[in-house]
């Protein structure tokens, strides 16, 4: 998957953040993850493991309440992993 395809998924994530009833902490966490992922795509030497670990932990916390958001995050993590990020 290319950076463009991951950026498309990030767009879906941003849309989900805007159109879903989220508490402020969840919204802030998603926005932080969005920025982390964007930073990974922009940097050749960014450390990806901490960001991927935060995404996985966050997914577990919100899985039952926000399945669409979790699906998008899973797609992003899988794509980053396939790219070696």
C-alpha positions as CSV (number, residue, x, y, z in Angstrom):
1,X,0.0,0.0,0.0
2,X,1.4,3.4,-0.9
3,X,1.6,6.6,1.2
4,X,-1.3,7.9,-0.9
5,X,-3.5,5.0,0.0
6,X,-2.7,5.4,3.7
7,X,-3.4,9.1,3.5
8,X,-6.8,8.2,2.0
9,X,-7.4,6.0,5.1
10,X,-6.3,8.9,7.3
11,X,-8.9,11.0,5.5
12,X,-11.5,8.4,6.4
13,X,-10.3,8.4,10.0
14,X,-10.6,12.2,10.1
15,X,-14.1,12.0,8.7
16,X,-15.0,9.4,11.3
17,X,-13.6,11.6,14.1
18,X,-15.7,14.6,12.9
19,X,-18.9,12.6,12.4
20,X,-18.9,10.3,15.4
21,X,-20.1,11.2,18.9
22,X,-16.8,10.9,20.8
23,X,-15.9,12.0,24.3
24,X,-13.1,14.6,24.4
25,X,-10.5,12.2,25.6
26,X,-11.2,9.7,22.8
27,X,-11.3,12.5,20.2
28,X,-8.0,13.9,21.5
29,X,-6.4,10.5,21.4
30,X,-7.5,9.9,17.8
31,X,-6.2,13.3,16.7
32,X,-2.9,12.5,18.4
33,X,-2.7,9.1,16.6
34,X,-3.6,10.8,13.3
35,X,-0.7,13.2,13.8
36,X,1.6,10.3,14.7
37,X,0.7,8.4,11.6
38,X,1.1,11.5,9.4
39,X,4.5,12.0,10.9
40,X,5.5,8.4,10.1
41,X,4.6,8.9,6.5
42,X,6.5,12.2,6.3
43,X,9.7,11.0,7.9
44,X,12.2,8.4,6.7
45,X,13.7,7.9,10.1
46,X,10.7,8.1,12.4
47,X,10.5,5.4,15.0
48,X,7.3,3.5,14.2
49,X,7.0,0.9,17.1
50,X,5.8,3.4,19.8
51,X,3.2,4.8,17.5
52,X,2.0,1.4,16.4
53,X,1.9,0.2,20.0
54,X,-0.3,3.3,21.0
55,X,-2.6,2.5,18.1
56,X,-3.1,-1.1,19.1
57,X,-3.7,-0.2,22.7
58,X,-6.2,2.5,21.7
59,X,-8.0,0.1,19.4
60,X,-8.5,-2.3,22.4
61,X,-10.0,0.5,24.5
62,X,-12.6,1.6,21.9
63,X,-13.3,-1.6,20.0
64,X,-16.8,-2.2,21.3
65,X,-18.0,1.4,21.1
66,X,-16.5,2.5,17.8
67,X,-16.1,-0.5,15.4
68,X,-15.7,1.6,12.3
69,X,-12.9,3.7,13.8
70,X,-11.2,0.5,14.8
71,X,-11.6,-1.0,11.4
72,X,-9.9,2.1,9.8
73,X,-7.1,2.0,12.4
74,X,-6.5,-1.7,11.7
75,X,-6.2,-1.0,8.0
76,X,-3.7,1.8,8.6
77,X,-1.6,-0.4,10.9
78,X,-1.6,-3.3,8.4
79,X,-0.7,-1.0,5.6
80,X,2.2,0.6,7.6
81,X,3.4,-2.8,8.5
82,X,3.4,-4.0,4.9
83,X,5.4,-0.9,4.0
84,X,8.0,-1.7,6.7
85,X,7.1,1.3,8.7
